[in-house]
Amino acid sequence: MAELEHKYEVDISEKEGRQKLPQDVKDELKASGMMDEKGKLKLKGVSPKMLKKMKQEFVDCPVLKEEIQFIQCFVCPNFQSRVMGKVLCKGDAL
């Protein structure tokens, strides 16, 4: 299998405790059908256990130039793949 084209390889870091998603990200998730009206995430192919872990993970986004939650990165159009603690990012402007 050929390697995915990507511009950045970003490390995933973890923080203890529960982190809240910013309101603009929640609105985007609701609009795309990945979050219900009560605010519960509905990501296809992601188990509840993995989702709980993803909520505690952060990446230093090279496109937005800030630290964001992994869930925000996961639903980004630049997201390519997650491989062994790293995210492959296309790096296109948003």
C-alpha positions as CSV (number, residue, x, y, z in Angstrom):
1,M,0.0,0.0,0.0
2,A,1.3,3.4,-0.9
3,E,2.1,6.0,1.8
4,L,-0.5,8.8,2.2
5,E,0.6,12.2,0.9
6,H,1.1,14.5,3.9
7,K,2.9,17.7,4.7
8,Y,3.2,17.4,8.5
9,E,3.6,14.6,11.0
10,V,2.2,15.9,14.3
11,D,2.8,14.3,17.7
12,I,-0.2,13.6,19.9
13,S,0.1,14.6,23.6
14,E,-2.2,13.8,26.4
15,K,-3.6,15.8,29.3
16,E,-5.3,14.5,32.5
17,G,-8.9,15.3,33.2
18,R,-11.8,16.0,31.0
19,Q,-11.4,18.8,28.5
20,K,-14.3,20.8,26.9
21,L,-14.6,21.4,23.2
22,P,-14.9,25.1,22.1
23,Q,-18.5,26.1,21.1
24,D,-17.6,26.8,17.5
25,V,-16.2,23.3,17.2
26,K,-19.4,21.9,18.8
27,D,-21.6,23.8,16.3
28,E,-19.5,22.5,13.4
29,L,-19.8,18.9,14.7
30,K,-23.6,19.3,15.1
31,A,-23.9,20.7,11.6
32,S,-22.1,17.8,10.1
33,G,-24.1,15.2,12.1
34,M,-21.2,14.0,14.3
35,M,-22.8,15.3,17.5
36,D,-26.4,15.1,18.6
37,E,-28.5,17.9,20.1
38,K,-27.5,16.9,23.6
39,G,-23.8,17.3,22.8
40,K,-23.0,13.6,22.6
41,L,-20.4,12.7,20.0
42,K,-21.4,10.2,17.3
43,L,-18.2,9.4,15.4
44,K,-18.6,6.4,13.0
45,G,-16.2,3.5,13.7
46,V,-15.0,4.9,17.0
47,S,-15.7,2.9,20.2
48,P,-16.9,4.7,23.4
49,K,-13.6,3.7,25.1
50,M,-11.5,5.2,22.3
51,L,-13.6,8.3,22.2
52,K,-13.0,8.8,25.9
53,K,-9.3,8.6,25.3
54,M,-9.5,10.9,22.3
55,K,-11.1,13.6,24.5
56,Q,-7.9,13.8,26.6
57,E,-5.5,14.1,23.7
58,F,-4.2,17.3,22.1
59,V,-2.1,18.1,19.0
60,D,-0.1,21.2,18.2
61,C,-1.8,22.1,14.9
62,P,0.6,23.4,12.3
63,V,-2.2,24.9,10.2
64,L,-4.0,26.8,13.0
65,K,-0.8,27.4,14.8
66,E,-2.3,26.5,18.2
67,E,-2.9,23.5,20.5
68,I,-6.3,21.9,19.7
69,Q,-8.1,18.8,20.9
70,F,-7.5,15.7,18.9
71,I,-11.3,15.4,18.1
72,Q,-11.1,18.8,16.4
73,C,-8.1,17.5,14.4
74,F,-9.9,14.2,13.7
75,V,-12.8,15.9,11.9
76,C,-10.6,18.4,10.1
77,P,-10.4,18.1,6.3
78,N,-6.6,18.0,6.5
79,F,-6.6,14.9,8.7
80,Q,-5.1,12.0,6.8
81,S,-4.4,9.2,9.4
82,R,-3.3,8.5,12.9
83,V,-0.3,6.3,13.1
84,M,1.6,5.2,16.3
85,G,1.0,8.4,18.3
86,K,1.3,10.8,15.3
87,V,-1.2,12.5,13.0
88,L,-0.5,12.8,9.3
89,C,-1.8,16.2,8.2
90,K,-2.2,17.5,4.6
91,G,-1.3,21.1,5.8
92,D,-3.8,22.9,3.4
93,A,-5.1,26.3,4.5
94,L,-8.5,26.2,6.1
